[in-house]
Amino acid sequence: MGLILILLGVIAFIVIATSKFKLHPFLTLILASFITAFAYGLPTNDIAKIITGGFGGILGYIGLVIVLGTIIGTILEKSGAAITMADVVIKLFGQRFPTLTMSMIGYLVSIPVFCDSGFVILNSLKQSMANRMKVSQVSMSVALATGLYATHTFVPPTPGPIAAAGNLGLESQLGLVIAVGVFVAAIAAFAGMLWANRFANEEPDGEGAEELKLSQQDFDELKKVYGELPSPIKAFSPIFVPIIFICLGSVANFPSKPLGEESLFNMLVFLGQPVNALMIGLLLSLFLLKSNEKIKEFSERIGHGLVVCAPILLITGAGGAFGAVLKATEIGVFLGNGLSGLGVGIFMPFIVAATLKSTQGSSTVALVATSALVAPLLGDIGLASEMGRVLTVMAIGAGAMTVSHANDSFFWVVTEFSHMSVKQAYRAQTMATLIQGITAMITVYLLSLFLL
């Protein structure tokens, strides 16, 4: 019982430190690592070695992937490629199903671009479409936000799912994580879109809502802000070519060796390694650079990307350190045996992630901390297989979107840019993320019945 009380105390420390005292998650997780190590009586001479080993170990596997993915996302964001992606989806789906079109735009854009940035980039487009299609701004805002949120929490190369996959030993199987994540994210996005339709006749009631009606920016005007937009091939290739290579690499590595074991196999295995695939994506993103001084522009984009990913790298490393300390204790076997008896199984990662998300606000922190926490328990609760680990990432992702409210920066981005009151945003956006999380977790559970 004492082992569980210590663990609950450490989790409470993480929640209170990050939510109430606003301590940075990096420092919180490092402190939690030391507290856990001393509380469980690990040898004092080994504590620093375990923490630094865990910190460096996870970044050695996944750090470059996070950096490259973030830089590619930055270039896509600044070049107007996200607007091109949106334009393609509008042409494909037309104006018959406005919320579905908006959700699909968010779903695609948030694979390489953070959901917060994606909403800001696409806000003018969303306003223009709502005006042009005679649809409620609230409905379109929720459809966009939930589409963005779905791939943000489930589909690499978004840093949160990548870090979770790395903590669970899936750094060489990101293709499988992507394949399952794309499916689960689609179900979650669809659930969010259905909820958004409930607000089809409700307009924003927050500050600036009246001015919003008078200042709709036309989609053509929005395009002009970015100058000449990249072609669809240039816009989509930096992110989807690496994803295709990663997935093909995973297929080539199947035990049955469906693509043989000769030159094609060797080439696909090489190209399918996440770092190699994203390097190709980075090279393809060079075609999106617009200025005459492309080297200078490229350096600026890299600099901006590094600034964005630096805190994520630190949090990810700290999560690895925390996980390494937990693995060195006896809590894994003890808690695993207890949970096995309760039959919680795949729901345990969801519950932990949802608790962390709802209390401290950050989906990325919830993904990293929960994956580090549950990694030592997987063998004892029957999730140690490759597919078990993949579904664990999905369960954590479902929890990491449950729920977005006042302590989450994305909640305020959606609320302020949509001119909703806080009360309206809780009814529309917060409830949408609750429905998304529960729907995604049910999907994961059903998948576990067939795949485990």
C-alpha positions as CSV (number, residue, x, y, z in Angstrom):
1,M,0.0,0.0,0.0
2,G,2.9,2.3,0.8
3,L,4.2,2.0,-2.7
4,I,0.9,3.1,-4.2
5,L,0.6,6.1,-1.8
6,I,4.1,7.3,-2.8
7,L,3.1,7.1,-6.5
8,L,-0.1,8.9,-5.9
9,G,1.8,11.6,-4.0
10,V,4.2,12.0,-6.9
11,I,1.4,12.3,-9.4
12,A,-0.3,14.9,-7.1
13,F,3.0,16.8,-6.9
14,I,3.2,16.9,-10.7
15,V,-0.5,18.1,-11.0
16,I,-0.3,20.7,-8.3
17,A,3.2,22.1,-9.3
18,T,2.2,22.5,-13.0
19,S,-1.4,23.7,-12.5
20,K,-1.5,25.6,-9.3
21,F,2.0,26.9,-9.0
22,K,2.7,27.1,-12.8
23,L,6.1,25.5,-12.4
24,H,7.5,24.5,-15.8
25,P,6.8,20.9,-16.6
26,F,10.5,20.2,-17.3
27,L,11.6,21.2,-13.8
28,T,8.5,19.5,-12.3
29,L,9.3,16.1,-14.0
30,I,13.0,16.3,-13.0
31,L,12.0,17.1,-9.4
32,A,9.5,14.3,-9.5
33,S,12.2,12.0,-10.6
34,F,14.4,12.8,-7.6
35,I,11.5,12.7,-5.2
36,T,10.5,9.2,-6.6
37,A,14.0,7.9,-6.4
38,F,14.5,8.9,-2.8
39,A,11.0,7.9,-1.7
40,Y,11.4,4.4,-3.1
41,G,14.9,4.1,-1.6
42,L,17.0,3.7,-4.7
43,P,20.7,3.7,-4.0
44,T,21.8,7.3,-3.7
45,N,25.0,6.7,-5.8
46,D,22.8,5.5,-8.7
47,I,20.1,8.2,-8.7
48,A,21.9,10.7,-10.9
49,K,23.1,8.0,-13.3
50,I,19.5,6.7,-13.7
51,I,18.0,10.2,-14.3
52,T,20.7,11.3,-16.8
53,G,20.5,7.9,-18.5
54,G,16.8,8.2,-18.9
55,F,17.0,11.8,-20.1
56,G,19.6,11.1,-22.7
57,G,18.2,7.7,-23.7
58,I,14.8,9.0,-24.8
59,L,16.2,12.0,-26.7
60,G,18.8,9.7,-28.4
61,Y,15.9,7.8,-29.9
62,I,13.4,10.5,-30.6
63,G,15.0,13.9,-30.2
64,L,16.0,14.4,-33.9
65,V,12.6,13.3,-35.0
66,I,10.9,16.0,-32.9
67,V,13.4,18.7,-34.2
68,L,13.0,17.8,-37.9
69,G,9.2,17.5,-37.6
70,T,8.9,20.9,-35.9
71,I,11.1,22.6,-38.5
72,I,9.1,21.2,-41.3
73,G,5.9,22.3,-39.6
74,T,7.3,25.8,-39.2
75,I,8.2,26.0,-42.9
76,L,4.7,24.8,-43.9
77,E,3.1,27.4,-41.6
78,K,5.1,30.4,-42.8
79,S,4.9,29.5,-46.5
80,G,1.1,29.4,-46.8
81,A,1.2,25.6,-47.4
82,A,-1.6,25.1,-44.8
83,I,-3.8,27.5,-46.8
84,T,-3.1,25.4,-50.0
85,M,-4.0,22.2,-48.1
86,A,-7.3,23.9,-47.0
87,D,-8.0,25.1,-50.5
88,V,-7.6,21.5,-51.8
89,V,-10.0,20.1,-49.2
90,I,-12.6,22.7,-50.0
91,K,-12.4,21.8,-53.7
92,L,-12.7,18.1,-52.9
93,F,-15.6,18.4,-50.5
94,G,-17.2,21.5,-51.8
95,Q,-19.7,23.6,-49.8
96,R,-22.3,20.9,-49.2
97,F,-20.9,19.8,-45.9
98,P,-19.3,22.8,-44.3
99,T,-18.4,21.4,-40.9
100,L,-17.1,18.2,-42.4
101,T,-14.9,20.3,-44.8
102,M,-13.7,22.4,-41.9
103,S,-12.9,19.3,-39.8
104,M,-11.0,17.7,-42.6
105,I,-8.9,20.8,-43.1
106,G,-8.0,20.8,-39.4
107,Y,-7.3,17.1,-39.5
108,L,-4.8,17.4,-42.3
109,V,-3.1,20.7,-41.2
110,S,-2.5,19.5,-37.6
111,I,-0.4,16.5,-38.6
112,P,2.7,18.8,-39.2
113,V,1.5,22.0,-37.5
114,F,0.6,22.5,-33.8
115,C,-3.1,22.8,-33.2
116,D,-2.8,26.2,-31.5
117,S,-0.8,27.6,-34.5
118,G,-3.1,25.8,-37.0
119,F,-6.2,27.4,-35.5
120,V,-4.6,30.9,-35.7
121,I,-3.5,30.3,-39.3
122,L,-6.9,29.0,-40.4
123,N,-9.1,31.4,-38.4
124,S,-9.6,33.8,-41.3
125,L,-10.4,31.0,-43.6
126,K,-12.9,29.6,-41.1
127,Q,-14.6,33.0,-40.8
128,S,-14.7,33.4,-44.6
129,M,-16.1,29.9,-45.1
130,A,-18.8,30.4,-42.4
131,N,-19.8,33.6,-44.0
132,R,-19.8,32.2,-47.5
133,M,-21.7,29.0,-46.6
134,K,-24.1,30.8,-44.2
135,V,-23.1,28.6,-41.3
136,S,-22.7,29.5,-37.6
137,Q,-19.2,30.7,-36.6
138,V,-19.5,28.6,-33.4
139,S,-20.2,25.4,-35.4
140,M,-17.3,26.0,-37.8
141,S,-14.9,26.9,-34.9
142,V,-15.6,23.7,-33.0
143,A,-15.4,21.7,-36.2
144,L,-12.0,23.2,-37.0
145,A,-10.7,22.9,-33.4
146,T,-11.7,19.3,-33.0
147,G,-10.2,18.3,-36.4
148,L,-6.9,20.0,-35.4
149,Y,-7.0,18.4,-31.9
150,A,-7.6,14.9,-33.2
151,T,-4.3,14.5,-35.2
152,H,-2.5,16.6,-32.7
153,T,-2.9,13.9,-30.0
154,F,-2.7,10.8,-32.1
155,V,-0.6,11.1,-35.2
156,P,3.2,11.5,-35.5
157,P,5.2,13.5,-36.4
158,T,3.4,15.7,-33.8
159,P,5.8,15.7,-30.8
160,G,3.4,14.4,-28.2
161,P,2.6,11.1,-29.9
162,I,6.2,10.7,-31.0
163,A,7.5,11.2,-27.4
164,A,4.9,8.7,-26.1
165,A,5.9,6.2,-28.7
166,G,9.5,6.6,-27.8
167,N,8.8,6.1,-24.1
168,L,7.0,2.9,-24.9
169,G,9.8,1.5,-27.1
170,L,8.1,2.1,-30.4
171,E,10.7,4.5,-32.0
172,S,11.3,1.9,-34.8
173,Q,7.6,1.3,-35.3
174,L,6.3,4.8,-35.9
175,G,4.7,3.6,-39.2
176,L,2.4,1.4,-37.2
177,V,1.7,4.2,-34.7
178,I,0.8,6.5,-37.6
179,A,-1.4,3.9,-39.3
180,V,-3.5,3.2,-36.1
181,G,-3.4,6.9,-35.1
182,V,-4.8,8.1,-38.4
183,F,-7.8,5.8,-37.9
184,V,-8.4,6.6,-34.3
185,A,-8.0,10.4,-35.0
186,A,-10.5,10.2,-37.8
187,I,-13.1,8.7,-35.5
188,A,-12.4,11.4,-32.9
189,A,-12.5,14.1,-35.5
190,F,-15.9,12.8,-36.8
191,A,-17.3,12.8,-33.2
192,G,-16.1,16.4,-32.8
193,M,-17.7,17.4,-36.1
194,L,-21.1,15.8,-35.1
195,W,-21.0,17.8,-31.8
196,A,-20.2,21.0,-33.8
197,N,-23.3,20.5,-35.8
198,R,-25.4,21.0,-32.6
199,F,-24.4,24.7,-32.8
200,A,-25.4,25.2,-36.4
201,N,-27.8,28.0,-35.4
202,E,-25.8,29.6,-32.6
203,E,-23.6,32.6,-33.1
204,P,-20.7,33.7,-30.8
205,D,-21.8,35.7,-27.7
206,G,-18.5,36.9,-26.5
207,E,-16.6,40.2,-26.7
208,G,-16.1,41.4,-30.3
209,A,-18.8,39.1,-31.7
210,E,-20.7,42.0,-33.3
211,E,-17.6,43.4,-34.9
212,L,-16.9,39.9,-36.2
213,K,-20.0,39.9,-38.4
214,L,-18.8,43.1,-40.0
215,S,-15.2,42.1,-40.6
216,Q,-15.4,38.8,-42.4
217,Q,-12.2,38.4,-44.5
218,D,-12.8,36.8,-47.9
219,F,-10.8,33.7,-48.6
220,D,-9.2,35.3,-51.7
221,E,-8.0,38.2,-49.5
222,L,-6.6,35.7,-47.0
223,K,-4.6,34.1,-49.9
224,K,-3.1,37.4,-50.8
225,V,-1.6,37.8,-47.4
226,Y,0.7,34.9,-48.2
227,G,1.5,36.1,-51.7
228,E,1.9,33.3,-54.2
229,L,0.8,30.1,-52.6
230,P,2.7,26.8,-53.1
231,S,1.2,24.1,-55.4
232,P,-0.7,21.2,-53.7
233,I,2.2,18.9,-54.5
234,K,4.7,21.2,-52.9
235,A,2.4,21.8,-49.9
236,F,1.6,18.1,-49.1
237,S,4.9,16.4,-50.0
238,P,7.1,17.5,-47.1
239,I,4.8,15.8,-44.6
240,F,3.1,13.0,-46.5
241,V,6.2,11.7,-48.4
242,P,8.0,11.0,-45.0
243,I,4.8,9.4,-43.6
244,I,4.6,7.1,-46.7
245,F,8.3,6.1,-46.3
246,I,7.8,5.4,-42.6
247,C,4.8,3.2,-43.2
248,L,6.5,1.3,-46.1
249,G,9.5,0.8,-43.8
250,S,7.3,-0.8,-41.2
251,V,5.7,-3.0,-43.9
252,A,9.1,-4.1,-45.1
253,N,10.0,-5.1,-41.5
254,F,7.0,-7.4,-41.0
255,P,8.2,-10.9,-40.0
256,S,6.8,-12.3,-43.2
257,K,9.1,-9.9,-45.2
258,P,6.4,-9.1,-47.9
259,L,8.8,-7.0,-49.9
260,G,11.6,-9.5,-49.8
261,E,15.1,-9.2,-48.2
262,E,17.2,-7.8,-51.1
263,S,17.9,-4.3,-52.4
264,L,14.2,-3.0,-52.2
265,F,14.0,-4.2,-48.6
266,N,17.3,-2.5,-47.7
267,M,16.2,0.8,-49.4
268,L,12.8,0.9,-47.8
269,V,14.2,0.0,-44.3
270,F,16.7,2.9,-44.7
271,L,14.1,5.4,-46.0
272,G,11.5,4.2,-43.4
273,Q,13.7,5.1,-40.4
274,P,12.0,8.3,-39.0
275,V,15.1,10.5,-39.0
276,N,15.9,9.6,-42.6
277,A,12.3,10.0,-43.8
278,L,12.0,13.4,-42.1
279,M,15.3,14.6,-43.6
280,I,13.8,13.9,-47.0
281,G,10.7,15.9,-45.9
282,L,13.0,18.7,-44.8
283,L,14.7,18.7,-48.2
284,L,11.3,18.7,-49.9
285,S,10.2,21.7,-47.8
286,L,13.0,23.7,-49.4
287,F,10.8,24.1,-52.4
288,L,8.4,26.2,-50.2
289,L,10.9,28.9,-49.6
290,K,10.0,32.1,-51.3
291,S,12.6,34.8,-50.9
292,N,15.6,35.4,-53.1
293,E,17.9,34.7,-50.2
294,K,16.8,31.1,-49.6
295,I,19.7,30.1,-47.4
296,K,18.9,33.1,-45.1
297,E,15.2,32.3,-45.1
298,F,15.9,28.6,-44.4
299,S,18.2,29.5,-41.5
300,E,15.4,31.7,-40.0
301,R,12.9,29.0,-40.3
302,I,15.3,26.5,-38.6
303,G,15.9,29.0,-35.8
304,H,12.2,29.5,-35.3
305,G,11.6,25.7,-35.3
306,L,14.3,25.2,-32.7
307,V,12.8,27.8,-30.4
308,V,9.4,26.0,-30.7
309,C,10.7,22.5,-30.1
310,A,13.2,23.3,-27.3
311,P,10.7,23.1,-24.4
312,I,9.2,20.0,-26.0
313,L,12.6,18.3,-26.1
314,L,13.3,19.3,-22.5
315,I,9.9,18.0,-21.3
316,T,10.4,14.8,-23.3
317,G,13.8,14.2,-21.8
318,A,12.5,14.9,-18.3
319,G,9.7,12.4,-19.0
320,G,12.3,9.8,-20.0
321,A,14.2,10.5,-16.8
322,F,11.0,10.1,-14.7
323,G,10.2,6.8,-16.6
324,A,13.7,5.5,-16.0
325,V,13.4,6.1,-12.2
326,L,10.0,4.3,-12.1
327,K,11.5,1.3,-14.1
328,A,14.2,1.1,-11.4
329,T,11.7,0.7,-8.6
330,E,9.3,-2.2,-7.7
331,I,6.2,-0.2,-8.4
332,G,5.8,-1.6,-11.9
333,V,5.3,-5.3,-10.8
334,F,3.3,-4.3,-7.7
335,L,0.9,-2.0,-9.5
336,G,0.7,-4.3,-12.5
337,N,-0.4,-7.2,-10.4
338,G,-3.0,-5.1,-8.7
339,L,-4.4,-3.7,-11.9
340,S,-4.4,-7.1,-13.6
341,G,-6.7,-8.3,-10.8
342,L,-9.0,-5.4,-11.3
343,G,-9.2,-5.9,-15.1
344,V,-8.6,-2.2,-15.8
345,G,-6.2,-3.1,-18.7
346,I,-6.1,-0.6,-21.6
347,F,-8.3,1.9,-19.6
348,M,-5.5,2.6,-17.1
349,P,-3.3,4.7,-19.4
350,F,-6.5,6.6,-20.4
351,I,-7.5,7.4,-16.8
352,V,-4.0,8.6,-15.9
353,A,-3.6,10.8,-19.0
354,A,-7.1,12.2,-18.6
355,T,-6.4,13.1,-15.0
356,L,-3.1,14.8,-15.9
357,K,-4.6,16.6,-18.9
358,S,-7.7,17.9,-17.1
359,T,-5.7,19.1,-14.1
360,Q,-2.6,20.7,-15.7
361,G,-3.8,21.6,-19.2
362,S,-1.1,20.5,-21.5
363,S,-1.8,17.5,-23.8
364,T,2.0,17.1,-24.6
365,V,2.8,16.9,-20.9
366,A,0.0,14.4,-20.3
367,L,1.3,12.3,-23.2
368,V,4.9,12.4,-22.1
369,A,4.3,11.9,-18.3
370,T,1.7,9.2,-18.7
371,S,3.8,7.2,-21.2
372,A,6.8,7.4,-18.8
373,L,4.6,6.3,-15.9
374,V,2.9,3.3,-17.6
375,A,6.0,2.0,-19.5
376,P,7.1,-0.2,-16.6
377,L,3.6,-1.6,-16.1
378,L,2.9,-2.9,-19.6
379,G,4.1,-6.4,-19.1
380,D,2.1,-6.9,-16.0
381,I,-1.2,-5.7,-17.5
382,G,-0.9,-7.6,-20.7
383,L,0.1,-4.8,-23.0
384,A,3.8,-5.6,-23.6
385,S,3.3,-6.8,-27.2
386,E,4.0,-4.4,-30.1
387,M,0.3,-3.8,-30.8
388,G,-0.3,-3.5,-27.1
389,R,2.2,-0.7,-26.9
390,V,0.7,1.0,-30.0
391,L,-2.8,0.8,-28.5
392,T,-1.4,2.2,-25.2
393,V,-0.2,5.2,-27.1
394,M,-3.7,5.6,-28.5
395,A,-5.3,5.3,-25.0
396,I,-2.9,7.9,-23.7
397,G,-3.7,10.2,-26.6
398,A,-7.5,9.8,-25.9
399,G,-6.8,10.7,-22.3
400,A,-4.6,13.7,-23.3
401,M,-7.6,15.3,-25.1
402,T,-10.0,14.8,-22.1
403,V,-10.7,17.7,-21.5
404,S,-9.6,21.1,-22.8
405,H,-10.7,23.8,-20.5
406,A,-9.5,27.0,-18.9
407,N,-6.0,25.7,-18.0
408,D,-5.3,24.8,-21.6
409,S,-3.8,27.4,-24.0
410,F,-5.7,25.8,-26.9
411,F,-9.0,26.5,-25.1
412,W,-8.2,30.2,-25.0
413,V,-7.0,30.3,-28.6
414,V,-10.3,28.8,-29.8
415,T,-12.4,31.0,-27.4
416,E,-10.7,34.3,-28.2
417,F,-10.4,33.9,-31.9
418,S,-14.0,32.6,-32.2
419,H,-15.3,35.5,-30.0
420,M,-17.2,33.0,-27.7
421,S,-17.9,33.7,-24.1
422,V,-16.3,31.4,-21.6
423,K,-19.7,29.8,-20.8
424,Q,-20.3,29.2,-24.5
425,A,-16.8,27.8,-25.0
426,Y,-17.3,25.3,-22.2
427,R,-20.6,24.1,-23.7
428,A,-19.1,24.0,-27.2
429,Q,-15.4,23.3,-27.1
430,T,-14.8,21.7,-23.8
431,M,-17.7,19.3,-24.2
432,A,-16.5,18.5,-27.7
433,T,-13.1,17.4,-26.3
434,L,-14.8,15.3,-23.7
435,I,-16.9,13.5,-26.4
436,Q,-13.8,13.1,-28.6
437,G,-11.7,11.6,-25.8
438,I,-14.4,9.1,-24.7
439,T,-15.2,8.2,-28.3
440,A,-11.5,7.6,-29.1
441,M,-11.1,5.5,-26.0
442,I,-14.1,3.3,-26.9
443,T,-12.5,2.9,-30.3
444,V,-9.2,1.9,-28.8
445,Y,-10.9,-0.6,-26.5
446,L,-12.8,-2.2,-29.5
447,L,-9.5,-2.4,-31.4
448,S,-7.9,-4.1,-28.4
449,L,-10.6,-6.8,-28.5
450,F,-9.6,-7.7,-32.1
451,L,-5.9,-7.0,-32.1
452,L,-4.6,-8.2,-28.7
